[in-house]
Amino acid sequence: MSSSSPRDLAVTLRSVPRRLDEALGDVSNGATAAVTKELNEQIGVAARLMRSAPNPAAIADAIDAVPADAWDEATLAQLRSTALDIGRLLRAAAAAAERDEDEGDDE
């Protein structure tokens, strides 16, 4: 993600709701609450960076609205780092959901 273009970041953000739905499946909210809270915090970070509403589609739209030659390297680096954290948290949510499903199978 360190060399991701702004367009790549926009695509990544647009995929967050779908990826989160796939990760969580039908598990209980309690099993993934901490991870999804942190995920929402990182979405908030990205929204503040882009001065947009705190939802992935609005952030992606804000990213797409910036001309390629108008990016500030510091902002782009922060956005890339935040996108990495979002990806990590999506994987953590999937792992937590899987553990919850496995524990449910034991009951």
Secondary structure, 3 states (H helix, E strand, C coil): CCCCCHHHHHHHHHCHHHHHHHHHCCCCHHHHHHHHHHHHHHHHHHHHHHCCCCCHHHHHHHHHCCCHHHCCHHHHHHHHHHHHHHHHHHHHHHHHHHHHHHHHHHC
